[in-house]
């Protein structure tokens, strides 16, 4: 079961900045830390994309 949440444009911008920082960090790490950071980045980008889509269509993410 999924629940809808609202992410404001300011929160979305903060998430995008966090994704940039996370991506840069993933590139500097090696081994397991790099893989785990990259996996977290993938999840974060999915949330960002869903929030962008919801904001564009007027729905909740």
Backbone atoms as SQL, in Angstrom:
CREATE TABLE atoms (id INTEGER PRIMARY KEY, chain TEXT, resi INTEGER, resn TEXT, atom TEXT, x REAL, y REAL, z REAL);
INSERT INTO atoms VALUES
  (1, 'A', 1, 'UNK', 'N', 0.848, -1.172, 0.000),
  (2, 'A', 1, 'UNK', 'CA', 0.000, 0.000, 0.000),
  (3, 'A', 1, 'UNK', 'C', 0.894, 1.236, 0.000),
  (4, 'A', 2, 'UNK', 'N', 0.643, 2.143, -0.893),
  (5, 'A', 2, 'UNK', 'CA', 1.444, 3.368, -0.909),
  (6, 'A', 2, 'UNK', 'C', 0.594, 4.527, -0.419),
  (7, 'A', 3, 'UNK', 'N', 1.269, 5.486, 0.177),
  (8, 'A', 3, 'UNK', 'CA', 0.595, 6.676, 0.683),
  (9, 'A', 3, 'UNK', 'C', 1.165, 7.886, -0.017),
  (10, 'A', 4, 'UNK', 'N', 0.349, 8.872, -0.217),
  (11, 'A', 4, 'UNK', 'CA', 0.781, 10.096, -0.887),
  (12, 'A', 4, 'UNK', 'C', 1.373, 11.062, 0.129),
  (13, 'A', 5, 'UNK', 'N', 2.440, 11.717, -0.278),
  (14, 'A', 5, 'UNK', 'CA', 3.022, 12.785, 0.524),
  (15, 'A', 5, 'UNK', 'C', 3.180, 14.003, -0.362),
  (16, 'A', 6, 'UNK', 'N', 3.276, 15.155, 0.240),
  (17, 'A', 6, 'UNK', 'CA', 3.496, 16.374, -0.523),
  (18, 'A', 6, 'UNK', 'C', 4.915, 16.856, -0.290),
  (19, 'A', 7, 'UNK', 'N', 5.580, 17.205, -1.369),
  (20, 'A', 7, 'UNK', 'CA', 6.927, 17.761, -1.303),
  (21, 'A', 7, 'UNK', 'C', 6.870, 19.134, -1.949),
  (22, 'A', 8, 'UNK', 'N', 7.180, 20.158, -1.169),
  (23, 'A', 8, 'UNK', 'CA', 7.117, 21.531, -1.671),
  (24, 'A', 8, 'UNK', 'C', 8.254, 21.778, -2.657),
  (25, 'A', 9, 'UNK', 'N', 8.118, 22.807, -3.488),
  (26, 'A', 9, 'UNK', 'CA', 9.202, 23.139, -4.428),
  (27, 'A', 9, 'UNK', 'C', 10.538, 23.404, -3.727),
  (28, 'A', 10, 'UNK', 'N', 10.510, 24.014, -2.550),
  (29, 'A', 10, 'UNK', 'CA', 11.750, 24.274, -1.802),
  (30, 'A', 10, 'UNK', 'C', 12.375, 22.960, -1.336),
  (31, 'A', 11, 'UNK', 'N', 11.537, 22.051, -0.842),
  (32, 'A', 11, 'UNK', 'CA', 12.036, 20.744, -0.420),
  (33, 'A', 11, 'UNK', 'C', 12.592, 19.963, -1.605),
  (34, 'A', 12, 'UNK', 'N', 11.938, 20.079, -2.746),
  (35, 'A', 12, 'UNK', 'CA', 12.406, 19.403, -3.948),
  (36, 'A', 12, 'UNK', 'C', 13.768, 19.938, -4.373),
  (37, 'A', 13, 'UNK', 'N', 13.956, 21.243, -4.290),
  (38, 'A', 13, 'UNK', 'CA', 15.248, 21.840, -4.629),
  (39, 'A', 13, 'UNK', 'C', 16.330, 21.331, -3.666),
  (40, 'A', 14, 'UNK', 'N', 16.000, 21.224, -2.392),
  (41, 'A', 14, 'UNK', 'CA', 16.957, 20.709, -1.408),
  (42, 'A', 14, 'UNK', 'C', 17.316, 19.254, -1.705),
  (43, 'A', 15, 'UNK', 'N', 16.334, 18.460, -2.107),
  (44, 'A', 15, 'UNK', 'CA', 16.603, 17.069, -2.462),
  (45, 'A', 15, 'UNK', 'C', 17.515, 16.977, -3.680),
  (46, 'A', 16, 'UNK', 'N', 17.326, 17.858, -4.641),
  (47, 'A', 16, 'UNK', 'CA', 18.180, 17.864, -5.836),
  (48, 'A', 16, 'UNK', 'C', 19.616, 18.233, -5.468),
  (49, 'A', 17, 'UNK', 'N', 19.786, 19.188, -4.576),
  (50, 'A', 17, 'UNK', 'CA', 21.136, 19.552, -4.128),
  (51, 'A', 17, 'UNK', 'C', 21.766, 18.397, -3.362),
  (52, 'A', 18, 'UNK', 'N', 20.976, 17.721, -2.542),
  (53, 'A', 18, 'UNK', 'CA', 21.469, 16.568, -1.814),
  (54, 'A', 18, 'UNK', 'C', 21.919, 15.474, -2.782),
  (55, 'A', 19, 'UNK', 'N', 21.171, 15.286, -3.851),
  (56, 'A', 19, 'UNK', 'CA', 21.529, 14.283, -4.851),
  (57, 'A', 19, 'UNK', 'C', 22.860, 14.631, -5.519),
  (58, 'A', 20, 'UNK', 'N', 23.081, 15.903, -5.809),
  (59, 'A', 20, 'UNK', 'CA', 24.355, 16.314, -6.403),
  (60, 'A', 20, 'UNK', 'C', 25.519, 16.008, -5.462),
  (61, 'A', 21, 'UNK', 'N', 25.346, 16.339, -4.203),
  (62, 'A', 21, 'UNK', 'CA', 26.395, 16.081, -3.208),
  (63, 'A', 21, 'UNK', 'C', 26.629, 14.578, -3.054),
  (64, 'A', 22, 'UNK', 'N', 25.537, 13.822, -3.002),
  (65, 'A', 22, 'UNK', 'CA', 25.631, 12.372, -2.853),
  (66, 'A', 22, 'UNK', 'C', 26.346, 11.754, -4.046),
  (67, 'A', 23, 'UNK', 'N', 26.052, 12.245, -5.250),
  (68, 'A', 23, 'UNK', 'CA', 26.700, 11.728, -6.451),
  (69, 'A', 23, 'UNK', 'C', 28.196, 12.008, -6.446),
  (70, 'A', 24, 'UNK', 'N', 28.576, 13.205, -6.033),
  (71, 'A', 24, 'UNK', 'CA', 29.995, 13.542, -5.950),
  (72, 'A', 24, 'UNK', 'C', 30.699, 12.668, -4.918),
  (73, 'A', 25, 'UNK', 'N', 30.035, 12.435, -3.793),
  (74, 'A', 25, 'UNK', 'CA', 30.608, 11.581, -2.756),
  (75, 'A', 25, 'UNK', 'C', 30.791, 10.156, -3.266),
  (76, 'A', 26, 'UNK', 'N', 29.798, 9.639, -3.976),
  (77, 'A', 26, 'UNK', 'CA', 29.874, 8.271, -4.494),
  (78, 'A', 26, 'UNK', 'C', 31.073, 8.103, -5.428),
  (79, 'A', 27, 'UNK', 'N', 31.415, 9.155, -6.166),
  (80, 'A', 27, 'UNK', 'CA', 32.551, 9.078, -7.093),
  (81, 'A', 27, 'UNK', 'C', 33.889, 9.044, -6.363),
  (82, 'A', 28, 'UNK', 'N', 33.946, 9.623, -5.157),
  (83, 'A', 28, 'UNK', 'CA', 35.216, 9.661, -4.427),
  (84, 'A', 28, 'UNK', 'C', 35.426, 8.431, -3.560),
  (85, 'A', 29, 'UNK', 'N', 34.361, 7.723, -3.232),
  (86, 'A', 29, 'UNK', 'CA', 34.473, 6.532, -2.397),
  (87, 'A', 29, 'UNK', 'C', 34.840, 5.316, -3.238),
  (88, 'A', 30, 'UNK', 'N', 35.279, 4.264, -2.567),
  (89, 'A', 30, 'UNK', 'CA', 35.610, 3.022, -3.270),
  (90, 'A', 30, 'UNK', 'C', 34.917, 1.851, -2.569),
  (91, 'A', 31, 'UNK', 'N', 34.878, 0.737, -3.252),
  (92, 'A', 31, 'UNK', 'CA', 34.360, -0.500, -2.674),
  (93, 'A', 31, 'UNK', 'C', 32.899, -0.450, -2.282),
  (94, 'A', 32, 'UNK', 'N', 32.614, -1.063, -1.146),
  (95, 'A', 32, 'UNK', 'CA', 31.241, -1.171, -0.653),
  (96, 'A', 32, 'UNK', 'C', 30.615, 0.191, -0.404),
  (97, 'A', 33, 'UNK', 'N', 31.388, 1.121, 0.139),
  (98, 'A', 33, 'UNK', 'CA', 30.857, 2.460, 0.427),
  (99, 'A', 33, 'UNK', 'C', 30.380, 3.137, -0.846),
  (100, 'A', 34, 'UNK', 'N', 31.133, 2.985, -1.916),
  (101, 'A', 34, 'UNK', 'CA', 30.740, 3.579, -3.194),
  (102, 'A', 34, 'UNK', 'C', 29.454, 2.952, -3.720),
  (103, 'A', 35, 'UNK', 'N', 29.369, 1.629, -3.648),
  (104, 'A', 35, 'UNK', 'CA', 28.163, 0.935, -4.135),
  (105, 'A', 35, 'UNK', 'C', 26.936, 1.312, -3.320),
  (106, 'A', 36, 'UNK', 'N', 27.095, 1.379, -2.000),
  (107, 'A', 36, 'UNK', 'CA', 25.963, 1.728, -1.145),
  (108, 'A', 36, 'UNK', 'C', 25.528, 3.178, -1.363),
  (109, 'A', 37, 'UNK', 'N', 26.486, 4.069, -1.518),
  (110, 'A', 37, 'UNK', 'CA', 26.157, 5.478, -1.767),
  (111, 'A', 37, 'UNK', 'C', 25.473, 5.630, -3.120),
  (112, 'A', 38, 'UNK', 'N', 25.937, 4.888, -4.109),
  (113, 'A', 38, 'UNK', 'CA', 25.308, 4.928, -5.429),
  (114, 'A', 38, 'UNK', 'C', 23.885, 4.373, -5.385),
  (115, 'A', 39, 'UNK', 'N', 23.674, 3.331, -4.585),
  (116, 'A', 39, 'UNK', 'CA', 22.334, 2.763, -4.444),
  (117, 'A', 39, 'UNK', 'C', 21.400, 3.775, -3.781),
  (118, 'A', 40, 'UNK', 'N', 21.892, 4.461, -2.748),
  (119, 'A', 40, 'UNK', 'CA', 21.081, 5.492, -2.111),
  (120, 'A', 40, 'UNK', 'C', 20.779, 6.627, -3.078),
  (121, 'A', 41, 'UNK', 'N', 21.749, 6.975, -3.911),
  (122, 'A', 41, 'UNK', 'CA', 21.534, 8.016, -4.912),
  (123, 'A', 41, 'UNK', 'C', 20.433, 7.606, -5.883),
  (124, 'A', 42, 'UNK', 'N', 20.423, 6.355, -6.264),
  (125, 'A', 42, 'UNK', 'CA', 19.391, 5.855, -7.174),
  (126, 'A', 42, 'UNK', 'C', 17.997, 6.015, -6.574),
  (127, 'A', 43, 'UNK', 'N', 17.861, 5.685, -5.307),
  (128, 'A', 43, 'UNK', 'CA', 16.575, 5.824, -4.617),
  (129, 'A', 43, 'UNK', 'C', 16.195, 7.304, -4.518),
  (130, 'A', 44, 'UNK', 'N', 17.162, 8.134, -4.166),
  (131, 'A', 44, 'UNK', 'CA', 16.906, 9.566, -4.045),
  (132, 'A', 44, 'UNK', 'C', 16.457, 10.157, -5.382),
  (133, 'A', 45, 'UNK', 'N', 17.112, 9.762, -6.470),
  (134, 'A', 45, 'UNK', 'CA', 16.723, 10.264, -7.790),
  (135, 'A', 45, 'UNK', 'C', 15.318, 9.798, -8.168),
  (136, 'A', 46, 'UNK', 'N', 14.951, 8.586, -7.765),
  (137, 'A', 46, 'UNK', 'CA', 13.594, 8.096, -8.022),
  (138, 'A', 46, 'UNK', 'C', 12.566, 8.951, -7.284),
  (139, 'A', 47, 'UNK', 'N', 12.843, 9.271, -6.033),
  (140, 'A', 47, 'UNK', 'CA', 11.937, 10.119, -5.253),
  (141, 'A', 47, 'UNK', 'C', 11.834, 11.502, -5.891),
  (142, 'A', 48, 'UNK', 'N', 12.969, 12.056, -6.306),
  (143, 'A', 48, 'UNK', 'CA', 12.978, 13.375, -6.945),
  (144, 'A', 48, 'UNK', 'C', 12.150, 13.356, -8.229),
  (145, 'A', 49, 'UNK', 'N', 12.352, 12.337, -9.051),
  (146, 'A', 49, 'UNK', 'CA', 11.598, 12.253, -10.311),
  (147, 'A', 49, 'UNK', 'C', 10.098, 12.116, -10.065),
  (148, 'A', 50, 'UNK', 'N', 9.729, 11.324, -9.065),
  (149, 'A', 50, 'UNK', 'CA', 8.302, 11.165, -8.750),
  (150, 'A', 50, 'UNK', 'C', 7.715, 12.474, -8.226),
  (151, 'A', 51, 'UNK', 'N', 8.479, 13.191, -7.410),
  (152, 'A', 51, 'UNK', 'CA', 8.004, 14.474, -6.885),
  (153, 'A', 51, 'UNK', 'C', 7.880, 15.505, -7.999),
  (154, 'A', 52, 'UNK', 'N', 8.852, 15.511, -8.919),
  (155, 'A', 52, 'UNK', 'CA', 8.781, 16.423, -10.071),
  (156, 'A', 52, 'UNK', 'C', 7.520, 16.145, -10.885),
  (157, 'A', 53, 'UNK', 'N', 7.260, 14.883, -11.134),
  (158, 'A', 53, 'UNK', 'CA', 6.080, 14.498, -11.910),
  (159, 'A', 53, 'UNK', 'C', 4.804, 14.889, -11.190),
  (160, 'A', 54, 'UNK', 'N', 4.754, 14.633, -9.883),
  (161, 'A', 54, 'UNK', 'CA', 3.559, 14.988, -9.114),
  (162, 'A', 54, 'UNK', 'C', 3.336, 16.498, -9.098),
  (163, 'A', 55, 'UNK', 'N', 4.416, 17.266, -8.934),
  (164, 'A', 55, 'UNK', 'CA', 4.283, 18.723, -8.932),
  (165, 'A', 55, 'UNK', 'C', 3.838, 19.238, -10.296),
  (166, 'A', 56, 'UNK', 'N', 4.310, 18.592, -11.355),
  (167, 'A', 56, 'UNK', 'CA', 3.948, 19.028, -12.712),
  (168, 'A', 56, 'UNK', 'C', 2.483, 18.726, -13.032),
  (169, 'A', 57, 'UNK', 'N', 1.966, 17.643, -12.436),
  (170, 'A', 57, 'UNK', 'CA', 0.579, 17.249, -12.732),
  (171, 'A', 57, 'UNK', 'C', -0.398, 17.710, -11.660),
  (172, 'A', 58, 'UNK', 'N', 0.127, 18.325, -10.596),
  (173, 'A', 58, 'UNK', 'CA', -0.731, 18.825, -9.539),
  (174, 'A', 58, 'UNK', 'C', -1.141, 17.796, -8.525),
  (175, 'A', 59, 'UNK', 'N', -0.512, 16.600, -8.562),
  (176, 'A', 59, 'UNK', 'CA', -0.837, 15.562, -7.598),
  (177, 'A', 59, 'UNK', 'C', 0.194, 15.494, -6.498),
  (178, 'A', 60, 'UNK', 'N', 0.005, 14.535, -5.599),
  (179, 'A', 60, 'UNK', 'CA', 0.962, 14.313, -4.515),
  (180, 'A', 60, 'UNK', 'C', 1.960, 13.235, -4.927),
  (181, 'A', 61, 'UNK', 'N', 3.180, 13.345, -4.418),
  (182, 'A', 61, 'UNK', 'CA', 4.227, 12.353, -4.749),
  (183, 'A', 61, 'UNK', 'C', 3.993, 11.067, -3.998);
